[in-house]
Amino acid sequence: MNILVSNGINLLIFAAILGVLVFVHELGHFGVAKRLGIPVLEFGFGFPPRVWRFWKGSGWIEIQGKRIFIPRQFQLPQNLTVGSHVIYKTAMQNGRAVLTNIQVIDAENQGQMLTSPVQNLDRGTEYTLNAIPLGGFVRLLGEEDPAVPGGFASAKPGIRVPILLAGVTMNFILALLVFTLATFLTPPYATVQTTTISDVMPDSPAALVGLRAGDTIVAVNGREIKHDYPTFRQIIRDSAGREVTLAVVHKNQTQDSIKVVPRANPPANEGPLGIRLDGWVGIRVTSVASGSVADKVGVRAGDVLLFFVDSQRPLRDQNELEQFTQAHLGWKIEWRVQRGSELSDPIVVSIPASLDPKDAALGLNLQMSPLDAPAKAAQDMWTVVAAIPMMFQQLFAGTAPANAFVGPVGIYQFTGEVAQRGGPIALLQLLALLSLNLAIVNLLPFPALDGGRLVFVALEWLRGGKKIDPQKEGLVHLVGLAILLGLMLIISYFDVARLIAGQPILPAP
């Protein structure tokens, strides 16, 4: 029963996150299309089949160079289109012309009365509720048909480009806002990853050459990497299948000629060498008060503070630091500080025997200010974007992690694991990360994506405004969509297999 409840909650969280992502994306297309005068026929909450129509928004009609307001409840003739000849009546309401009557005149009777051609038309937007609660969609007038006057496909490139870019722009904005909120609400945690071995997998390359828990890897092929985990990981991955020489410190003795061959395709959760490394979560120092205890022991803004308050449990936040110091007046404690990629040896810090409560943080500020949060959020976003080329490089080289690409089933599993381990703040960070990834993926110049449609707009511009045959363009997007769905099915197969096997996406804590 508990499993069913847990899966149900995870499913609701997954649907809510995916719904927000798609809804915000489509809201961008909707808002810019409305602003630029492209009629939006429908804004759907969820995906069809349709369940209910909330209401129909007001529209407008352009006749004789004048834009006339169409009330929501006004019934337009079904045969009314751009170019139709009409007779009409208006009334002034609140300083604007409002349509009160309109009649389409057929070609045979146009010469018998004074008619006016319809120059542009927006019938108003239908707002609908649909059965599949995963985001939403917008349906633009003439979305695929350039023969429809006043529609999207017939508009100039200067109109279509902003509409196409609006969705990804909204996802970028959502990612920035949510990253900023999560950054402000969360202490500035930072991972402190060492190169000290915590565990060695049986029968792994590391086990076969005698590496043991407690050993510290200090060099690879003569290059110093002590506690520089990113460099160590990259060297080992690049050396998969080839012998490397490790320098290892074991019980204060250095062994500098241990030869080992990292695996190209290691078992799940083992890595190329078959080792796990010590790693903790520290807190980044945002500022240090001049002349304070922290200042005197050499801590600087930007350092990552690692302080174990009990049983190797790192400090949670600044409040816990202040509570600890006030409860341990006169004590000597040990801090470790990571500056750049270097982790210091333990630093002995003396808590004053008498301590004013306002100085309980010992001069450290471990909180992110509202002014600093957006900059940190933007930096986190750039870190994600900058990692994408390396991810594709690893994909083509066959060295990408097994869980590097996931589909909807994988995202569902990932959402559940994040909710279980990290709580609401972690879910906010996941929402921001997925929004950023959705924006990036949609910008790829692949058919059926916004980026692929932008390519056709660019080709039209290069051809001096000559449009690509809409049937050919539609066929290209259809093929692209089929490829994307095929890839999604393949990825989903592995996602389902992982889920059935009970294998996690997140690494073990």
VMD Tcl script that draws the C-alpha trace (Angstrom):
set ca {
  {0.00 0.00 0.00}
  {2.82 2.39 0.91}
  {4.49 1.70 -2.46}
  {1.26 2.54 -4.31}
  {0.86 5.79 -2.37}
  {4.52 6.71 -2.96}
  {4.28 5.98 -6.70}
  {1.04 7.96 -6.89}
  {2.66 10.99 -5.24}
  {5.70 10.69 -7.51}
  {3.40 10.53 -10.54}
  {1.57 13.69 -9.44}
  {4.87 15.53 -8.88}
  {6.15 14.36 -12.27}
  {2.95 15.49 -14.03}
  {3.07 18.86 -12.26}
  {6.70 19.51 -13.21}
  {6.26 18.42 -16.83}
  {3.01 20.38 -17.02}
  {4.65 23.58 -15.82}
  {7.54 23.19 -18.29}
  {5.33 22.69 -21.34}
  {2.75 25.26 -20.23}
  {5.37 27.98 -19.76}
  {6.91 27.13 -23.14}
  {3.57 27.39 -24.94}
  {2.65 30.53 -23.00}
  {5.67 32.18 -24.62}
  {4.46 31.30 -28.13}
  {0.95 32.46 -27.20}
  {1.93 35.83 -25.75}
  {4.28 36.85 -28.57}
  {1.88 35.65 -31.29}
  {-0.89 37.76 -29.74}
  {1.44 40.74 -29.44}
  {2.51 40.50 -33.10}
  {-1.04 40.13 -34.43}
  {-1.03 36.43 -35.34}
  {-4.43 34.99 -34.32}
  {-4.29 32.18 -31.76}
  {-7.20 29.83 -32.39}
  {-6.78 27.77 -29.23}
  {-4.79 27.69 -26.02}
  {-5.16 24.21 -24.59}
  {-4.42 23.16 -21.01}
  {-3.21 19.58 -21.38}
  {-3.38 17.60 -24.60}
  {-6.48 16.33 -26.49}
  {-9.01 14.84 -26.41}
  {-10.85 17.96 -25.31}
  {-12.80 17.76 -22.06}
  {-14.23 21.24 -21.68}
  {-14.08 24.73 -23.17}
  {-13.56 27.37 -20.48}
  {-14.42 30.37 -22.61}
  {-13.67 32.07 -25.87}
  {-11.67 35.28 -25.70}
  {-12.52 38.47 -27.50}
  {-11.14 39.06 -30.97}
  {-10.80 41.82 -33.54}
  {-11.48 42.48 -37.21}
  {-9.69 44.97 -39.44}
  {-11.81 46.78 -42.04}
  {-10.87 49.96 -43.97}
  {-7.66 50.22 -41.94}
  {-9.56 50.26 -38.63}
  {-9.31 47.55 -35.96}
  {-12.75 46.78 -34.52}
  {-13.22 44.94 -31.23}
  {-15.26 41.69 -31.30}
  {-16.98 40.91 -27.97}
  {-16.55 37.41 -26.56}
  {-20.19 36.42 -27.00}
  {-20.56 37.82 -30.53}
  {-21.22 35.07 -33.10}
  {-19.26 35.62 -36.30}
  {-20.47 34.07 -39.56}
  {-18.71 30.76 -40.24}
  {-17.90 31.81 -43.84}
  {-16.17 35.01 -42.71}
  {-12.48 35.05 -43.73}
  {-9.81 37.55 -44.63}
  {-10.81 38.97 -48.02}
  {-14.54 38.48 -47.49}
  {-16.73 41.45 -48.50}
  {-19.02 42.47 -45.68}
  {-21.50 45.04 -44.50}
  {-21.22 45.80 -40.80}
  {-22.23 48.05 -37.92}
  {-20.27 49.26 -34.92}
  {-20.91 51.16 -31.72}
  {-18.53 53.16 -29.55}
  {-18.00 51.61 -26.11}
  {-15.36 52.84 -23.66}
  {-13.66 54.84 -26.41}
  {-13.33 52.02 -28.95}
  {-15.30 50.70 -31.91}
  {-17.18 47.49 -31.05}
  {-18.71 45.23 -33.68}
  {-22.50 44.94 -33.30}
  {-23.49 43.39 -36.64}
  {-21.75 41.88 -39.66}
  {-22.91 40.05 -42.78}
  {-20.85 38.39 -45.51}
  {-21.98 39.40 -49.03}
  {-21.44 36.83 -51.77}
  {-19.85 37.76 -55.09}
  {-23.17 37.96 -56.96}
  {-24.57 40.67 -54.67}
  {-21.43 42.72 -54.04}
  {-22.29 45.18 -56.83}
  {-25.74 45.89 -55.41}
  {-24.60 47.37 -52.09}
  {-21.70 49.17 -50.52}
  {-19.37 46.51 -49.05}
  {-15.90 46.53 -47.49}
  {-13.24 43.80 -47.66}
  {-11.96 42.22 -44.44}
  {-8.25 43.04 -44.24}
  {-7.40 40.95 -41.16}
  {-9.27 38.86 -38.63}
  {-8.77 37.33 -35.19}
  {-11.86 35.38 -34.14}
  {-10.61 35.19 -30.55}
  {-8.89 32.40 -28.66}
  {-10.62 29.33 -27.29}
  {-9.30 28.29 -23.87}
  {-9.81 24.56 -23.41}
  {-9.21 21.82 -20.86}
  {-7.90 18.57 -22.32}
  {-7.66 15.02 -21.01}
  {-3.88 14.48 -20.84}
  {-2.58 16.79 -18.06}
  {0.95 17.34 -19.37}
  {1.39 21.02 -20.15}
  {-0.50 22.54 -23.03}
  {-0.41 23.73 -26.62}
  {-1.25 26.71 -28.83}
  {-2.93 26.45 -32.23}
  {-2.08 29.40 -34.48}
  {-4.02 30.49 -37.54}
  {-2.37 29.10 -40.68}
  {0.37 27.44 -38.66}
  {1.45 25.15 -41.51}
  {-0.31 26.74 -44.51}
  {1.18 29.90 -46.05}
  {-1.95 30.26 -48.20}
  {-3.98 31.38 -45.15}
  {-4.02 35.21 -45.11}
  {-2.89 36.72 -41.81}
  {-1.68 33.35 -40.54}
  {1.62 32.30 -39.02}
  {3.12 30.55 -42.07}
  {2.31 33.51 -44.34}
  {3.88 36.07 -41.98}
  {7.27 37.67 -42.62}
  {10.39 36.15 -41.03}
  {10.54 39.12 -38.67}
  {7.22 37.95 -37.22}
  {7.82 34.19 -37.17}
  {11.28 34.27 -35.57}
  {10.21 36.00 -32.32}
  {7.22 33.64 -32.03}
  {9.45 30.58 -32.49}
  {12.01 31.88 -30.01}
  {9.40 32.85 -27.41}
  {8.96 29.32 -26.05}
  {12.63 28.66 -25.34}
  {13.01 32.21 -24.00}
  {10.27 31.54 -21.46}
  {11.99 28.31 -20.44}
  {15.28 30.17 -19.97}
  {13.48 32.80 -17.87}
  {11.74 30.12 -15.78}
  {15.07 28.35 -15.20}
  {16.72 31.60 -14.08}
  {13.86 32.52 -11.73}
  {13.63 29.07 -10.14}
  {17.41 28.69 -9.85}
  {17.48 32.13 -8.20}
  {14.74 31.17 -5.73}
  {16.39 27.85 -4.89}
  {19.77 29.55 -4.51}
  {18.34 32.13 -2.10}
  {16.51 29.51 -0.03}
  {19.46 27.12 0.13}
  {22.81 27.59 1.85}
  {25.52 27.84 -0.83}
  {26.43 24.16 -0.69}
  {29.37 22.93 -2.73}
  {30.67 19.41 -3.25}
  {34.06 18.65 -1.75}
  {35.23 15.60 -3.69}
  {38.55 14.03 -2.71}
  {40.74 11.42 -4.33}
  {40.84 9.33 -1.14}
  {39.37 5.87 -1.68}
  {36.40 4.95 0.52}
  {35.59 1.58 -1.06}
  {37.05 -0.85 -3.62}
  {34.79 -3.12 -5.68}
  {35.70 -6.84 -5.66}
  {37.53 -8.11 -8.77}
  {37.80 -4.55 -10.14}
  {41.03 -3.19 -11.70}
  {41.70 -1.31 -8.44}
  {41.27 -4.47 -6.36}
  {43.55 -6.48 -8.65}
  {46.45 -4.01 -8.17}
  {46.00 -3.85 -4.40}
  {44.33 -0.45 -3.86}
  {42.53 -0.25 -0.49}
  {40.10 1.97 1.35}
  {41.97 4.90 2.90}
  {44.50 5.18 0.07}
  {44.81 8.62 -1.52}
  {45.57 8.89 -5.24}
  {47.92 11.85 -5.65}
  {49.10 11.57 -9.29}
  {48.17 9.94 -12.61}
  {50.89 9.45 -15.23}
  {53.05 11.89 -13.29}
  {50.41 14.63 -13.15}
  {49.56 15.89 -9.66}
  {45.82 15.45 -9.00}
  {45.55 15.11 -5.20}
  {41.90 15.91 -4.34}
  {41.44 17.39 -7.83}
  {38.56 15.07 -8.65}
  {37.41 16.65 -11.99}
  {40.90 16.32 -13.49}
  {41.34 12.80 -12.10}
  {37.98 11.67 -13.50}
  {38.67 13.13 -16.95}
  {42.14 11.54 -17.21}
  {40.80 8.12 -16.19}
  {37.87 8.32 -18.64}
  {40.14 9.44 -21.49}
  {42.50 6.56 -20.70}
  {39.85 3.82 -20.78}
  {41.41 0.61 -22.12}
  {44.96 1.95 -21.78}
  {47.39 1.46 -18.91}
  {47.96 4.37 -16.52}
  {50.44 4.80 -13.67}
  {49.11 5.93 -10.30}
  {50.96 7.46 -7.38}
  {49.17 6.49 -4.16}
  {49.72 7.41 -0.51}
  {49.05 4.45 1.81}
  {49.56 4.97 5.55}
  {51.88 7.94 4.91}
  {53.94 5.90 2.43}
  {53.93 6.85 -1.26}
  {53.81 4.18 -3.95}
  {54.40 5.91 -7.27}
  {54.38 3.10 -9.84}
  {51.04 1.31 -9.56}
  {49.95 0.36 -13.07}
  {46.29 -0.23 -13.83}
  {43.99 -0.33 -16.90}
  {40.67 1.58 -16.50}
  {37.66 -0.24 -17.97}
  {35.86 1.23 -20.97}
  {32.53 -0.42 -20.04}
  {32.47 -0.95 -16.28}
  {29.54 -2.52 -14.41}
  {26.84 -0.12 -13.25}
  {27.84 2.18 -10.38}
  {31.46 0.99 -10.32}
  {33.34 3.35 -12.62}
  {36.42 2.58 -14.75}
  {38.66 1.64 -11.79}
  {36.02 0.14 -9.51}
  {36.49 2.55 -6.63}
  {34.42 4.98 -4.61}
  {35.99 8.16 -3.32}
  {35.40 10.15 -0.16}
  {33.20 13.17 -0.81}
  {31.26 15.58 1.35}
  {29.09 18.64 1.05}
  {30.67 21.85 2.29}
  {29.33 25.40 2.36}
  {30.79 28.19 0.25}
  {31.84 31.28 2.20}
  {30.19 34.41 0.81}
  {32.13 36.88 2.97}
  {34.53 37.04 5.93}
  {34.55 39.82 8.54}
  {37.93 41.55 8.81}
  {39.83 40.68 12.00}
  {37.44 37.85 12.90}
  {38.40 34.33 13.99}
  {37.78 33.03 10.46}
  {39.88 35.84 8.96}
  {42.81 35.08 11.28}
  {42.94 31.40 10.32}
  {43.00 32.36 6.62}
  {39.48 31.66 5.39}
  {38.52 33.83 2.41}
  {35.35 34.60 0.49}
  {34.80 31.94 -2.16}
  {36.37 29.16 -0.08}
  {34.33 26.03 0.63}
  {34.19 25.31 4.37}
  {34.11 21.69 5.47}
  {33.34 21.27 9.17}
  {32.18 18.02 10.72}
  {29.95 18.79 13.68}
  {29.57 15.14 14.76}
  {30.22 11.65 13.39}
  {31.56 12.94 10.09}
  {28.34 14.90 9.46}
  {29.11 18.20 7.71}
  {27.71 21.52 8.86}
  {24.15 22.18 7.66}
  {24.02 25.98 7.60}
  {25.11 29.17 9.33}
  {22.48 28.80 12.06}
  {23.94 25.44 13.08}
  {27.44 26.96 13.17}
  {26.24 29.70 15.51}
  {24.45 27.23 17.77}
  {27.53 25.01 17.87}
  {29.98 27.77 18.79}
  {27.76 29.12 21.57}
  {27.42 25.60 23.02}
  {31.19 24.91 22.87}
  {32.87 28.05 24.22}
  {36.63 27.63 24.59}
  {36.79 24.52 22.42}
  {39.32 23.85 19.68}
  {37.77 22.50 16.49}
  {39.02 21.52 13.04}
  {38.00 22.98 9.71}
  {39.12 22.05 6.23}
  {38.94 24.55 3.39}
  {38.77 23.92 -0.33}
  {40.12 26.78 -2.43}
  {39.81 26.16 -6.15}
  {40.61 22.46 -6.56}
  {42.93 22.27 -3.52}
  {41.71 20.87 -0.20}
  {43.65 22.08 2.83}
  {44.88 19.98 5.70}
  {42.83 20.38 8.91}
  {42.93 23.93 10.36}
  {42.68 24.25 14.14}
  {40.17 26.94 15.15}
  {39.74 28.15 18.74}
  {36.28 29.24 19.80}
  {36.67 32.21 22.21}
  {35.83 31.43 25.83}
  {33.46 34.38 25.86}
  {31.51 35.08 22.70}
  {29.01 37.78 21.88}
  {25.99 36.11 20.17}
  {26.34 38.49 17.23}
  {29.84 37.06 16.64}
  {28.75 33.43 16.94}
  {29.48 32.77 13.25}
  {33.16 33.59 13.94}
  {33.14 36.14 11.12}
  {31.76 33.80 8.47}
  {28.80 34.58 6.24}
  {27.43 31.34 4.79}
  {24.22 32.74 3.32}
  {23.39 33.90 -0.19}
  {22.04 37.45 -0.38}
  {19.06 38.31 -2.63}
  {21.37 40.46 -4.77}
  {23.92 37.67 -5.23}
  {21.39 34.89 -5.90}
  {20.61 35.84 -9.56}
  {24.31 35.99 -10.44}
  {24.91 32.58 -8.85}
  {21.83 31.20 -10.64}
  {23.14 32.51 -13.99}
  {26.54 30.95 -13.24}
  {24.89 27.58 -12.51}
  {22.96 27.81 -15.78}
  {26.14 28.56 -17.72}
  {27.84 25.55 -16.10}
  {25.08 23.32 -17.44}
  {25.21 24.86 -20.92}
  {29.02 24.67 -21.09}
  {28.93 20.95 -20.24}
  {26.76 20.08 -23.26}
  {29.57 19.92 -25.88}
  {31.52 17.51 -23.65}
  {28.39 15.39 -23.23}
  {27.97 15.03 -26.99}
  {31.69 14.30 -27.32}
  {31.37 11.49 -24.78}
  {28.24 10.24 -26.56}
  {30.00 9.88 -29.92}
  {33.08 8.39 -28.23}
  {30.94 5.84 -26.41}
  {32.11 6.99 -22.98}
  {28.92 8.76 -21.85}
  {27.46 7.50 -18.54}
  {24.63 4.98 -18.91}
  {22.12 7.45 -17.43}
  {23.20 10.47 -19.48}
  {20.01 10.39 -21.58}
  {16.58 9.60 -20.20}
  {13.05 9.82 -21.55}
  {9.73 10.50 -19.80}
  {9.95 7.25 -17.79}
  {13.49 8.11 -16.71}
  {12.44 11.63 -15.74}
  {9.59 10.12 -13.70}
  {12.05 7.85 -11.87}
  {14.53 10.68 -11.43}
  {11.80 12.95 -10.04}
  {10.84 10.33 -7.46}
  {14.45 9.86 -6.34}
  {15.00 13.61 -6.06}
  {11.77 14.06 -4.07}
  {12.75 11.26 -1.69}
  {16.31 12.42 -1.09}
  {16.22 16.19 -1.47}
  {12.74 17.43 -0.67}
  {11.07 20.61 -2.00}
  {14.26 22.60 -2.66}
  {15.75 19.77 -4.70}
  {12.52 19.56 -6.71}
  {12.76 23.29 -7.42}
  {16.31 22.76 -8.68}
  {15.11 19.84 -10.82}
  {12.37 22.02 -12.33}
  {14.94 24.68 -13.22}
  {17.33 22.12 -14.69}
  {14.64 20.50 -16.82}
  {13.41 23.90 -18.02}
  {16.93 24.82 -19.07}
  {17.39 21.49 -20.85}
  {14.04 21.86 -22.63}
  {15.11 25.28 -23.91}
  {18.46 23.99 -25.16}
  {17.00 20.90 -26.83}
  {14.31 22.96 -28.59}
  {17.00 25.26 -30.01}
  {18.80 22.38 -31.73}
  {18.53 22.74 -35.53}
  {16.60 19.48 -35.86}
  {13.33 19.13 -37.83}
  {10.10 19.36 -35.79}
  {11.85 21.35 -33.04}
  {11.70 25.14 -32.79}
  {15.35 25.25 -33.88}
  {14.55 23.21 -36.98}
  {11.73 25.59 -37.91}
  {14.09 28.52 -37.44}
  {16.42 26.90 -40.01}
  {13.64 27.05 -42.62}
  {12.94 30.69 -41.76}
  {16.66 31.43 -42.23}
  {16.68 29.62 -45.59}
  {13.69 31.69 -46.71}
  {15.51 34.87 -45.73}
  {18.65 33.76 -47.63}
  {16.48 33.06 -50.69}
  {15.28 36.65 -50.68}
  {11.88 35.87 -49.17}
  {11.09 32.93 -51.45}
  {9.35 30.33 -49.31}
  {10.26 26.65 -49.22}
  {7.50 24.44 -50.63}
  {5.24 23.93 -47.58}
  {4.66 20.28 -48.48}
  {8.39 19.59 -48.59}
  {8.95 21.47 -45.33}
  {6.07 19.59 -43.71}
  {7.55 16.27 -44.88}
  {10.96 17.16 -43.38}
  {9.35 18.02 -40.04}
  {7.28 14.82 -40.17}
  {10.42 12.72 -40.72}
  {12.17 14.60 -37.92}
  {9.25 13.96 -35.59}
  {9.31 10.25 -36.47}
  {13.04 10.09 -35.68}
  {12.52 11.87 -32.37}
  {9.68 9.51 -31.43}
  {11.85 6.54 -32.41}
  {14.71 7.75 -30.24}
  {12.25 8.36 -27.41}
  {10.98 4.78 -27.69}
  {14.51 3.38 -27.60}
  {15.46 5.50 -24.59}
  {12.18 4.62 -22.87}
  {12.91 0.90 -23.36}
  {16.12 1.25 -21.36}
  {14.33 3.50 -18.83}
  {11.68 0.84 -18.24}
  {14.30 -1.92 -18.02}
  {16.21 0.11 -15.41}
  {13.03 0.78 -13.45}
  {11.99 -2.90 -13.45}
  {15.50 -3.95 -12.38}
  {15.31 -1.49 -9.48}
  {18.44 0.37 -10.57}
  {18.59 4.03 -9.45}
  {19.45 6.96 -11.68}
  {21.01 9.01 -8.92}
  {24.31 7.61 -7.61}
  {24.29 6.09 -4.16}
  {24.49 8.76 -1.41}
}
mol new
graphics top color blue
foreach p $ca { graphics top sphere $p radius 0.5 }
foreach p [lrange $ca 0 end-1] q [lrange $ca 1 end] { graphics top cylinder $p $q radius 0.2 }
display resetview
